[in-house]
Amino acid sequence: MHTSNSLTRLFPSREEDVALEGLYLQHALHRAQLQETPLVYSNFIESLDGRIAIAHPETGEKGVPAAITNPRDWRLYQELAAQADILVTSARYVRDFAAGEAQDALPLSDDPAYADLHQWRRAQGLAPQPAVVVLSASLDLPLEVLCEQLERPVYVATGAQADPERIRTLRSAGATVLIAGEGRKVEGRALIEALRAEGFCCIYSIAGTGVLETLVTAGVINRLYLTQVHRLLGGASYHTLLEGQLLDPPVDFVLNALYYDQGNEECCSQFFSVYDALK
């Protein structure tokens, strides 16, 4: 395994020694406009046998497998966040964050390793941090913790039938509440329209497979970034990329780019792939 910062680009044209740092910044997502509609993208890391999350042996809670997380993928995750106007996350993240159990704070990370990404945002005229929107039907959120600790605008998206008292509580905590659905749950298209009305054009979903399903079934996802680590995990309790009912019709994607990482002492080899949804 090598230790350099390089990758091999396999598609659209083969090229050796493509730099890891700056790889996704070159996509200029913050500049993208799709016929005056927002650009919506998401990112996942999975094992060779398709495990996105596996159950903790003691708690049973599902989380990203430690066996596939690695700094090289995490660098690209941060680059995707650096280009976003707003991050889409889940109520579960907020609860984990308040309990001190979240995998990490919301990007951009304050780790000195990503100082260049903060500089990059300033150079592009972007806010210091992307805003965040939390999707929740119940609105049972310890949002005061999030609003106190994050120096960024915080939104909560919910359905029209959400509890009015909880909406008032969240607004008192400093959150902006968006109604994005006719029932209790958030609907994908209504969510993106509500965010567009707030002025957001580059929307990065960092939530799990449930939010991905909401975006995919509504036909509003534009791009999917997928890291596939070349490692088999097995196990009987896990999440894969998309669950729930069969999509009818299926949603087609086309390969935009593919990079091969030989790996290093911290991780085995992996693919970094980029897919665009066919509309």
Residue pairs with C-beta under 8 A, 6 or more apart in sequence:
1 262
1 263
1 264
1 265
1 268
1 269
2 262
2 263
2 264
3 264
3 265
5 19
5 20
5 21
6 16
6 17
6 18
6 19
6 20
7 17
7 18
7 19
7 20
7 23
7 259
7 260
7 261
7 272
8 14
8 15
8 16
8 17
8 18
8 259
8 260
8 261
8 262
9 15
9 16
9 18
9 257
9 258
9 259
9 260
10 258
10 259
10 260
11 255
11 257
11 258
12 256
12 257
18 259
20 72
20 75
20 76
20 261
21 75
21 116
22 79
23 76
23 79
23 259
23 272
24 76
24 79
24 80
24 83
24 225
25 79
25 82
25 83
25 120
27 83
27 274
28 83
29 39
29 41
29 80
29 83
29 84
29 202
29 204
29 223
30 83
30 84
30 85
30 124
30 126
30 202
32 39
32 201
32 202
33 39
33 201
34 222
37 192
37 196
38 192
38 195
38 196
38 200
38 201
38 202
38 203
39 201
39 202
39 203
39 222
39 223
40 192
40 203
40 205
40 215
40 220
40 221
40 222
40 223
41 80
41 203
41 204
41 205
41 221
41 222
41 223
41 224
41 225
42 204
42 205
42 206
42 211
42 212
42 215
42 221
42 223
42 224
42 225
43 76
43 77
43 80
43 204
43 205
43 206
43 224
43 225
43 226
43 227
44 52
44 212
44 224
44 225
44 226
44 227
44 241
45 52
45 64
45 68
45 69
45 73
45 226
45 227
45 228
45 229
46 52
46 68
46 226
46 227
46 228
46 229
46 240
46 241
47 65
47 67
47 68
47 228
47 229
47 231
47 232
47 233
48 228
48 229
48 230
48 231
48 232
49 232
49 233
49 234
50 240
50 241
51 65
51 68
51 233
51 235
51 238
51 239
51 240
52 64
52 208
52 209
52 238
52 239
52 240
52 241
53 62
53 63
53 64
53 65
53 208
53 209
53 238
53 239
54 62
54 63
54 65
54 233
54 235
54 237
54 238
54 239
55 61
55 62
55 235
55 237
55 238
56 62
56 63
60 237
62 237
62 238
62 239
63 103
64 103
65 233
67 231
67 233
68 229
68 231
68 233
68 267
70 229
70 266
70 267
70 270
71 266
71 267
72 261
72 264
72 266
72 267
72 270
73 227
73 229
73 267
73 270
73 272
75 113
75 114
76 225
76 227
76 272
77 107
77 206
78 107
78 108
78 109
78 114
78 117
79 117
80 204
80 225
81 87
81 107
81 108
81 130
81 204
81 206
82 107
82 108
82 117
82 120
82 121
83 202
83 204
84 130
84 202
84 203
84 204
85 126
85 130
85 131
85 199
85 200
85 201
85 202
85 203
86 130
86 131
86 132
86 133
86 155
86 195
86 200
86 202
86 203
86 204
87 106
87 107
87 130
87 131
87 132
87 133
87 204
87 205
87 206
88 132
88 133
88 135
88 191
88 203
88 204
88 205
88 206
88 207
88 211
89 106
89 132
89 133
89 134
89 135
89 206
89 207
89 211
90 134
90 135
90 136
90 207
90 208
90 210
90 211
91 134
91 135
91 136
91 137
91 138
91 140
91 141
92 208
93 102
93 134
93 207
94 134
94 136
94 141
94 142
94 143
94 145
94 146
95 141
95 142
96 102
96 103
97 105
97 145
97 146
98 142
98 145
98 146
106 129
106 132
106 150
106 206
107 130
107 206
108 114
108 117
108 118
108 121
108 129
108 130
118 128
121 127
121 128
122 128
127 152
128 151
128 152
129 150
129 151
129 152
130 152
130 204
131 152
131 153
131 154
131 155
131 200
132 146
132 150
132 152
132 153
132 154
132 155
133 154
133 155
133 156
133 157
133 178
133 191
133 195
134 141
134 143
134 146
134 154
134 155
134 156
134 157
134 175
135 156
135 157
135 158
135 186
135 191
135 207
135 211
135 214
136 156
136 157
136 158
136 186
137 158
137 159
137 162
137 184
137 185
137 186
138 163
138 166
138 184
139 156
139 158
139 162
139 163
139 166
139 167
139 169
139 170
140 166
141 156
141 170
143 154
143 156
143 170
143 173
143 174
143 175
144 173
144 174
146 154
147 154
147 173
147 174
147 175
153 176
154 174
154 175
154 176
155 175
155 176
155 177
155 178
155 195
155 198
156 170
156 175
156 176
156 177
156 178
157 177
157 178
157 179
157 180
157 186
157 191
157 194
158 167
158 177
158 178
158 179
158 180
158 181
158 184
158 186
159 179
159 180
159 181
159 182
159 183
159 184
159 185
159 186
159 187
160 179
160 181
160 182
160 183
161 182
161 183
161 184
162 179
162 184
167 177
170 177
171 177
176 198
178 191
178 194
178 195
178 198
179 190
179 194
180 186
180 187
180 190
180 191
180 193
180 194
181 187
181 190
181 191
182 190
186 214
187 214
187 218
188 214
188 215
188 216
188 217
188 218
188 219
188 220
189 218
189 219
189 220
191 214
191 215
191 218
191 220
192 203
192 215
192 218
192 220
195 203
205 211
205 212
205 215
205 221
208 239
209 239
209 240
209 241
209 242
209 243
212 221
212 241
212 242
213 242
213 243
213 244
215 221
216 242
216 247
216 251
217 247
219 251
219 279
221 251
221 277
222 276
222 277
223 256
223 274
223 275
223 276
223 277
224 253
224 274
224 275
224 277
225 272
225 273
225 274
225 275
226 241
226 271
226 272
226 273
226 274
226 275
227 270
227 271
227 272
227 273
228 270
228 271
228 273
229 267
229 268
229 270
230 263
230 268
230 269
230 270
230 271
231 268
251 277
252 277
252 278
253 275
253 276
253 277
253 278
254 275
254 276
254 278
255 273
255 274
255 275
256 274
256 275
256 276
257 273
257 274
258 271
258 272
258 273
258 274
259 271
259 272
259 273
260 269
260 271
261 267
261 269
261 270
261 271
261 272
262 269
263 269
263 270
